[in-house]
Amino acid sequence: MAPPFTWWGTKEIQRGTPVVVKMENPNNWSMVELESPSEDDFLLTNDGVPLPHYKGEKVKNKNAKQLTWVLLLKAHKAAGCLTSIASALFSFGSVIRRRVATGKTDSTVNSRFYSCIKVFLWLSLILLGFEIAAYYKGWHFSTSDLHIQHLYTLANPLAVKGVFDLLYSIWVLIKVGYLAPLLQLLANVCIVLFFIQSLDRLILCLGCFWIRIRKIKPVLKQGPVDLEAGDGGYYPMVLVQIPMCNEKEVYQQSIAAMCSLEWPKSKLLIQILDDSDDSTTQMLIKEEVHKWQKDGVNIVYRHRVIREGYKAGNLKSAMNCSYVKDYEFVAIFDADFQPSPDFLKRTVPYFKDNEDIGLVQARWSFVNKEENLLTRLQHVNLAFHFEVEQQVNGIFLNFFGFNGTAGVWRIKALEGSGGWLERTTVEDMDIAVRAHLHGWKFIFLNDVECQCEVPESYEAYRKQQHRWHSGPMQLFRLCFPAIIESNISIWKKGNLIFLFFLLRKLILPFYSFTLFCIILPMTMFIPEATLPTWVVCYIPATMSFLNVLPSPKSFPFIVPYLLFENTMSVTKFNAMISGLFQLGSSYEWIVTKKSGRSSEGDLSLLVNEKPKHQRGTSEPNLGDLKEEIKQKARKSSRKKKHNRIYTKELALAFLLLTAAVRTLLSAQGIHFYFLLFQGISFLLVGLDLIGEQYEERSDPYRLDTIPVVSYNSRF
């Protein structure tokens, strides 16, 4: 006999006890327990009678009103979630509309590179419409039987029911017979390059781990320098050079940091190499130099009348001074760099008793690395560059690319290698390669840091990256004959040609753009050519994980980093092509803006400080000068700036999103998610929604509203 079943039997073990507090008035309240419904509560027989429970099973006391309220609360919660999502999407759409309405289009939209991207975009849109129509007409087959089905259709005219069916059959035959093999071949080539570059990255990481485990460091053949040691210390003549150009934001902190270096004053000379074309900036820098001269610092101010050769021309002009022959070493710093007072004490001693050492390079640290998402992603890249690439190459090869700043050169090595040349926009890499060909060795000090800034706006970062990736290709064309004819060993020549130039400067941007931005979306429309899942997901994720290791705090940004690096491949690929084929844009030197965030306190002091007049000297009227700066700041604060709209990135965003829609017709799995999120990444960057956003300034005394450009070196 079946056990009796009732809704109000004994209680079973509770899975959860929601509590409702009922209050009729503050002095009279009660607590009611609501039991959540079980699955059995909704099981009915065909005639509407509830199914009985088995023996020994306890039943609950149910209330229809309580159950209704629970369901209503859940529905209310779900509606709230949907409302929040809709509100967020509406806000995001409003931002996009404002950006499109007020943004300025990138000036390089008429390039051939952009035209090629537009061709792929229009082709994808046409194919998407074609595939959707075929899908709803029933022309969707698996990859295994696609070829056979359409060959049969063409062989049997009765099977063709219309013009569309005939055209689609012809299209399938063309893509199966001609396009798919070509696309698959190109994909395989990029996969091989991707694998080689990933293997190089893995070897570099293993080398870094070995250095960490074995605690390998450059050897110092003497103890640390003690300034109070008298004549027993090692104090060679050191020249410090600061090339700058219109450095309103950072000149004061930079000069103060150099003048605070701990080195005998009689053996230290600081050169301020000012290429500013703004008279206001020149006057301010001169005043700062005069102030430190009165304090007994050995510092000079130089300004070129003829500004040629950019930074290389500025340094070359300074090295031609007659007094330079009295100095043995030269330390070079960009204007936003702030070395610690003991910088020379920790770097110059490595030259002693090491006559073959030509360069000692320190690593960079960043004062604004947590300013926004863009600076965080840059920090990931640069941390890997210094911690892994520079350190491993310095320990095992004694060679790496000079970073253009925060380094000390032996003047004999500079002059013996041909000095500064103005033939490329990467003068620091140029002198490093030529010094290596002449047999000089380099030392990288990972434990010596020098503070600086990274670009906070995408516009500045994009221009910087264009110069950093076009210049090496220029240099490779110029240096290739010299590398072949040099007297260095064959394996060093191979390292320079294949690893230093081809793999890390040419192959990396080539496959990154071609594989993930062109081939992958095209394989969605030509499914006969495929990309393995490990190429799309696993290997890129592993490489991103390795890149983030030197900066552990950046692990939450590993996915944005992967997407952003693929997004930047457009700029890097375009720059690489322009440098390789000597196009006009490869000779452009567009210097990097600085925010001056690390020196805002100094700038406020500068504005409010009254000019100091010394007896017996003639000083410029800086009171009027600073008032002029205030007026410029007020005008700039009232003028709203607009971010740009980058059409190359937007075109690729629509291309990838179109390919993502196409994947829904064939259930491509991980490919859909990659294309979707990568397309969104391109969309955000194309609308300039990453990095610093230009907006009106409410503080009229903020000098960073004045647009200023400055030198910044590449890694």
Helices and strands as residue ranges (DSSP letters): E 19-25, E 28-33, G 39-42, H 64-102, E 104-105, H 112-136, H 143-155, G 157-159, H 163-174, I 175-179, H 180-214, G 230-232, E 238-244, H 251-259, G 265-267, E 268-274, H 279-294, E 299-303, H 310-319, G 322-326, E 329-332, E 338-339, H 343-347, G 348-351, E 357-366, H 373-384, I 385-390, H 391-396, E 407-410, H 411-416, H 427-437, E 441-452, H 458-485, H 490-494, I 495-507, H 508-513, I 514-519, H 520-525, H 533-533, I 534-538, H 539-548, G 552-557, H 558-580, G 584-587, E 592-593, G 597-599, H 600-608, H 622-638, E 644-645, H 647-663, H 670-686, G 703-705, E 709-710
